[in-house]
Amino acid sequence: MSNKQKNLWLSVILPLVILIGVVALVKVMTSSKPKAFNRKPPETVETVEIAPVNYQDYQVFIDSYGNIEASTSSQLVAQVSGQVISVADNFKTGLPIKKGQELLRVDARDYKIEVRIAGAEVANAQLALNEEKARAAQALKDWKKINPNKKANALVLREPQLASAQASLEAATARLEKAKLALSRATVTAPYDGYIVQRLVSVGELINTNTPVATIFSSDSLEARLPVPSNKVQFLKSPNKGAAQVKLEADFAGQTESWIVPLDRSDSVIDEETRQWYVTAKLPSDFLAVNPKVKVGQFVSAEIEGELLEDVVVVPSTILTADDQIFVYREGAVYRRDIKILWQDEQSTVIDPKGAKPNLEQGEQLVTSRLSFVADGAKARLKDAVTEAKKKPKAAATNNSNVE
């Protein structure tokens, strides 16, 4: 083969042969591809657990939280001036006080002197009044002797002088009462049973009128103000059914303590910021004494006794579908059921059986397994039946081995 023929073969004929071979190979491969079969997908059968529908009563408890606070607190102030000469042994921050107890005393010598002076003024005024009464009586006698048939006027009978003496006595008596009142105020007493929040003065200090001496609160005014979400207000216990009870819990370094106290009242307005209702639980007056670990300002969680829902169906909240439906089991299939929810929390959902579509009747088989994406009317089998079926072959195998 000449060089010219060789070049023609390499540049024209060989590529053409390769192209024809590739086309033929592709045609053979496409003509021999496997055919797809129209096979029906396997039918899914759900395995479920069931429980009979049962009407029952359900006690609602509303979760809340708050702080223990004192509704009555005061700042004691001195009503007189002077030097503090003594304080009570329990006039210290954090200690309890009793109503009427003497907390501190101011030097009262000046006030005692004022009482004595005022007492002397009363005595002088009383003497002047007695003398004026005697003069008036003598003037009346003299007038009757001289003018037995005429009526004496007020000036003759010294009535203006008598009224002036009487007014002087009353003014002196008032000054004596005022002096005694100032003397009594030299002793500062507790206005109610409670606790001292802060002590502000000590022995030897010179105080003036209206000087704060202590901050206190009443132990009979302890309470916990608890918020209630607006969507749960309708479940608060009606007052005509008796006072609701509240369970308060507090945590002390991992140790929980609880108390049952009555619900005292509810606010007449809604909080403008949170749009929540507030109710108030009342604590007994000896609460801090009986529970020394508890302090005012203590955070507490609460369970508020609500209404008693009668003849309802209670189901686990976990079995509800995304659109708040449940499933019932009937004749080997499960069916969706629209429901009316009365109450719901993380654990339980309370259903009005008469509000379901159709109604939930006593004894119906409620599916207690969680089913998310299951069609209405899907086939299902009971979990107990599946478990029994699995046990039977084992039992048969055991019997065969015994025979051998």
C-alpha positions in Angstrom: 0.0 0.0 0.0 1.3 3.3 -1.0 1.7 6.2 1.4 -1.2 8.0 -0.3 -3.6 5.1 0.2 -2.4 4.6 3.8 -3.1 8.3 4.6 -6.6 8.0 3.0 -7.4 5.0 5.2 -6.3 6.6 8.4 -8.0 9.9 7.8 -11.3 9.0 6.2 -12.2 5.3 6.2 -11.2 4.3 9.7 -13.2 7.1 11.5 -16.2 6.2 9.3 -15.9 2.6 10.3 -15.7 3.5 14.0 -18.7 5.8 13.8 -20.8 3.0 12.1 -19.8 0.6 14.8 -20.8 2.9 17.7 -24.2 3.6 16.1 -24.8 -0.1 15.7 -23.8 -0.8 19.3 -26.2 1.9 20.7 -29.1 0.6 18.7 -28.5 -2.9 20.0 -28.4 -1.6 23.6 -31.5 0.5 23.4 -33.5 -2.4 21.8 -32.6 -4.8 24.6 -33.4 -2.6 27.7 -35.6 -4.3 30.4 -39.3 -3.5 30.5 -40.8 -2.0 33.6 -43.6 -3.9 35.4 -46.7 -2.0 36.7 -46.6 -3.5 40.2 -49.1 -2.3 42.8 -47.4 -1.0 46.0 -47.9 -3.2 49.1 -50.9 -2.3 51.1 -50.0 -0.7 54.5 -51.7 -2.0 57.6 -51.3 0.0 60.7 -50.7 -1.6 64.0 -52.6 0.2 66.7 -53.5 0.1 70.4 -57.0 0.9 71.5 -58.9 1.8 74.6 -62.7 2.1 75.2 -64.2 5.6 75.3 -65.1 6.3 79.0 -67.0 9.4 80.3 -65.5 10.8 83.5 -65.1 14.0 85.6 -61.9 16.0 85.2 -60.6 18.5 87.7 -58.9 21.4 86.0 -55.7 22.9 87.6 -54.3 26.1 86.1 -50.5 26.4 86.2 -49.1 29.8 87.3 -46.3 31.4 89.2 -45.5 34.5 91.4 -43.7 35.9 94.4 -44.7 35.9 98.1 -45.3 39.6 98.9 -46.7 41.6 101.8 -49.6 43.8 100.8 -49.2 45.9 103.9 -45.9 47.5 104.6 -45.0 50.7 106.4 -42.2 53.1 107.2 -42.3 53.9 110.9 -41.5 57.6 111.6 -40.8 59.5 114.8 -43.7 61.8 115.8 -41.6 63.8 118.3 -38.0 65.1 118.4 -35.4 63.9 120.9 -32.5 61.5 121.6 -33.1 57.8 121.3 -32.4 56.4 124.8 -33.4 52.7 124.3 -34.5 50.2 121.7 -36.1 46.7 122.0 -34.0 43.6 121.9 -35.8 42.5 118.7 -35.5 45.9 117.0 -33.3 44.4 114.4 -33.6 43.6 110.7 -35.5 40.4 109.9 -36.9 39.8 113.4 -40.6 39.5 114.2 -42.5 42.2 116.2 -45.9 42.2 118.0 -48.7 44.7 117.8 -48.3 47.3 120.5 -44.8 46.3 121.4 -42.4 49.1 122.4 -39.7 49.3 119.7 -37.8 52.4 120.8 -38.0 55.3 123.3 -37.0 58.9 122.9 -35.9 61.0 125.9 -39.2 62.3 127.3 -38.1 64.7 130.0 -39.1 67.8 128.1 -42.5 66.3 127.3 -43.1 65.4 131.0 -42.4 69.0 131.9 -44.9 70.2 129.3 -47.5 67.9 130.8 -46.9 69.3 134.3 -47.1 72.9 133.0 -50.3 72.1 131.1 -51.7 70.5 134.2 -51.1 73.6 136.2 -52.8 75.7 133.6 -55.8 73.5 133.8 -55.9 73.9 137.6 -55.7 77.7 137.3 -58.4 77.8 134.6 -60.7 75.6 136.8 -60.2 77.9 139.7 -61.0 81.0 137.6 -64.1 79.2 136.3 -65.3 78.3 139.9 -64.7 81.9 141.0 -66.7 83.3 138.1 -69.5 80.9 138.8 -69.6 82.2 142.4 -69.7 85.8 141.2 -72.5 85.0 138.8 -74.5 83.3 141.6 -74.0 86.3 143.9 -75.0 88.8 141.1 -78.2 86.9 140.6 -79.1 87.1 144.4 -78.3 90.8 144.5 -80.5 91.4 141.4 -83.5 89.6 143.0 -83.2 91.6 146.1 -83.2 94.9 144.3 -85.5 94.0 141.4 -87.6 91.0 142.5 -90.1 91.3 139.6 -87.6 92.0 136.8 -85.5 89.6 134.7 -81.8 90.2 134.9 -79.9 90.6 131.6 -76.7 88.6 130.6 -74.3 91.3 131.6 -75.8 91.5 135.1 -75.5 87.8 135.5 -71.9 87.9 134.3 -72.7 85.3 131.5 -69.9 86.6 129.1 -67.3 86.4 131.9 -68.5 82.9 132.8 -68.3 81.8 129.1 -64.8 83.2 128.9 -63.6 81.3 132.0 -65.2 78.1 130.6 -63.4 78.6 127.3 -60.1 79.2 129.1 -60.6 75.9 131.0 -61.3 74.0 127.7 -58.2 75.5 126.1 -56.0 74.5 129.0 -57.5 71.0 129.0 -56.7 70.7 125.3 -53.1 71.8 125.9 -52.8 69.2 128.6 -54.1 66.5 126.2 -51.7 67.6 123.5 -48.8 67.5 126.0 -49.8 64.0 127.1 -50.1 62.9 123.5 -46.6 64.1 122.7 -45.3 62.3 125.8 -46.9 59.1 124.6 -45.3 59.5 121.2 -41.9 59.5 122.8 -42.4 55.7 122.7 -42.6 54.2 119.2 -44.7 51.0 119.1 -45.5 48.4 116.5 -48.8 49.0 114.7 -49.3 45.4 113.9 -47.8 41.9 114.0 -45.0 41.7 111.4 -41.3 41.8 110.7 -38.7 44.5 110.5 -37.3 44.9 107.0 -34.8 47.6 107.9 -33.7 49.3 111.1 -32.8 53.0 110.5 -31.8 54.4 113.9 -29.8 53.3 117.0 -29.4 54.3 120.6 -27.9 57.8 121.1 -29.1 59.3 117.8 -30.9 62.6 117.8 -34.0 62.4 115.7 -36.6 64.9 114.6 -40.3 64.8 113.9 -41.0 62.6 110.8 -37.6 61.0 110.9 -37.9 57.3 109.6 -36.9 54.8 112.2 -37.7 51.5 110.6 -39.4 49.8 107.6 -41.8 47.0 108.5 -44.5 44.7 107.0 -47.5 42.9 108.3 -47.3 39.2 108.7 -51.1 39.0 108.2 -50.9 40.5 104.7 -48.7 37.8 103.0 -50.0 36.8 99.6 -49.0 35.5 96.2 -50.3 37.3 93.1 -50.6 34.9 90.2 -51.2 35.5 86.5 -53.8 33.5 84.6 -53.7 33.4 80.7 -56.8 35.0 79.1 -57.6 31.7 77.4 -57.9 29.9 80.7 -59.8 32.5 82.7 -63.1 30.7 82.0 -61.8 27.7 83.8 -61.4 29.5 87.1 -63.6 28.2 89.8 -66.8 30.1 90.2 -67.0 32.0 93.6 -70.5 30.6 94.3 -69.0 27.1 94.4 -66.7 28.0 97.3 -63.2 29.3 97.6 -60.7 27.7 95.3 -57.5 26.2 96.7 -54.0 26.9 95.4 -51.0 24.6 95.7 -47.8 26.7 96.1 -44.4 25.1 95.6 -40.9 26.5 96.3 -37.5 25.1 95.6 -34.8 25.2 98.2 -31.5 24.0 96.7 -33.2 21.0 95.0 -35.6 20.3 97.9 -39.2 21.2 97.1 -41.8 22.2 99.6 -45.5 22.8 99.0 -48.5 24.4 100.8 -52.2 24.5 100.2 -53.7 28.0 100.6 -57.0 29.6 99.7 -57.6 31.8 96.7 -58.5 35.2 98.2 -59.6 37.4 95.2 -59.1 38.3 91.6 -58.2 41.7 90.2 -60.9 43.9 88.7 -58.8 44.9 85.8 -56.5 43.2 83.2 -52.8 44.0 83.2 -52.3 46.4 80.4 -48.8 45.1 79.5 -49.3 41.3 79.7 -53.0 41.2 79.0 -53.4 38.7 81.7 -55.7 38.3 84.6 -54.3 38.2 88.1 -55.6 36.2 91.1 -54.3 36.4 94.7 -53.7 33.6 97.1 -53.8 34.4 100.8 -51.2 33.0 103.2 -51.8 32.5 106.9 -50.4 35.0 109.4 -48.0 32.4 110.9 -46.7 31.3 107.5 -43.1 32.8 107.9 -42.9 31.5 111.5 -43.9 28.0 110.5 -41.7 28.1 107.4 -38.5 29.9 108.4 -36.8 29.1 105.1 -39.4 31.1 103.2 -38.8 34.9 102.8 -40.8 37.7 101.4 -40.0 37.8 97.7 -39.7 34.0 97.5 -40.6 32.7 94.0 -43.3 30.1 93.9 -45.0 28.0 91.3 -48.7 27.4 91.6 -51.5 25.1 90.7 -54.9 26.9 90.9 -58.0 24.8 91.4 -60.3 25.4 88.5 -63.7 24.1 87.4 -64.7 20.4 87.6 -65.6 19.3 84.0 -68.2 16.6 84.1 -68.9 13.7 81.7 -65.9 14.3 79.4 -63.4 12.2 77.6 -59.7 12.5 78.6 -57.1 11.4 76.1 -53.3 11.8 75.9 -52.4 15.0 74.1 -49.8 13.0 72.1 -52.4 11.1 70.1 -53.9 14.2 68.5 -53.1 14.8 64.8 -51.7 18.1 63.5 -55.2 19.3 62.8 -56.6 18.2 66.2 -58.3 15.0 65.2 -58.4 11.6 66.8 -58.8 8.1 65.4 -61.4 5.5 66.3 -61.0 1.8 65.5 -63.9 -0.1 63.9 -64.0 -3.4 62.0 -60.3 -3.6 61.1 -59.9 0.1 60.1 -59.2 3.5 61.6 -61.4 6.5 61.1 -60.7 10.2 61.7 -63.0 12.0 64.1 -63.3 15.8 64.5 -63.5 16.8 68.2 -64.3 19.8 70.5 -61.4 20.4 72.9 -62.5 21.8 76.3 -59.1 21.8 78.0 -55.6 20.9 77.0 -52.1 20.8 78.6 -48.9 18.9 77.8 -50.2 15.6 79.2 -53.9 15.5 78.7 -56.6 16.8 76.3 -60.2 17.0 77.6 -62.9 16.4 74.9 -66.5 17.2 74.9 -68.0 13.9 73.6 -71.2 15.6 72.5 -69.1 18.1 70.5 -67.3 15.5 68.4 -68.5 14.8 64.8 -70.2 12.4 65.2 -70.5 12.1 69.0 -68.1 10.0 70.9 -70.2 7.2 72.5 -69.4 5.2 75.6 -67.5 2.0 74.7 -66.2 3.1 71.2 -62.7 2.0 70.5 -60.3 5.0 70.7 -56.9 4.6 69.1 -54.3 5.4 71.7 -51.3 5.1 69.3 -50.0 8.1 67.6 -50.9 8.2 63.9 -49.7 11.1 61.9 -50.2 10.5 58.1 -52.9 7.9 58.0 -55.9 8.2 55.7 -59.4 8.0 56.9 -60.6 4.4 56.7 -57.0 2.9 56.5 -56.7 -0.7 57.4 -55.4 -1.5 60.9 -54.8 -4.4 63.2 -54.6 -4.5 66.9 -51.2 -4.7 68.6 -52.3 -7.3 71.1 -53.4 -9.6 68.2 -50.1 -9.2 66.5 -48.3 -10.0 69.7 -50.3 -13.2 70.3 -49.7 -14.3 66.7 -45.9 -14.0 67.2 -46.1 -16.1 70.4 -48.0 -19.0 68.8 -45.1 -20.4 66.6 -42.8 -20.4 69.6 -45.4 -22.3 71.6 -45.8 -24.8 68.8 -42.1 -25.3 68.4 -41.8 -25.9 72.1 -44.5 -28.6 72.0 -42.8 -30.4 69.1 -39.5 -30.5 70.9 -41.2 -32.1 73.9 -42.8 -34.8 71.7 -39.4 -35.7 70.3 
